[in-house]
Amino acid sequence: MSGDSVMQWGDHNIGIVKSEGAISPQAALEQLVGAALQLRERVSASECAVIDSSVEALRAGGDQDPGRLRRALASIAGVAALVGDVGVPVVGAANRLMEAAGLR
């Protein structure tokens, strides 16, 4: 059996709230950059270059073309996906940033 077992009594119960809530684009960017920099220590030099250029593009942010930002996110997530389990936090952070920035 999987899932939550919940018992509630009384009026005006809302149940279990499981969402983490909305995250600001800036907070999502900081999470991604932190995760990417940790991943950088575990990948090859060519993959480091991809991470570095992508982080630079994301940090520039601002008035950039949304397509450029999406490509930077896809590049970081691509490297993270290729390295396996150690890249999972980066993929999750990239997805959160895409969501927070309205790119999805």
Beta strands, then each sheet from edge to edge (+ up, - down):
end
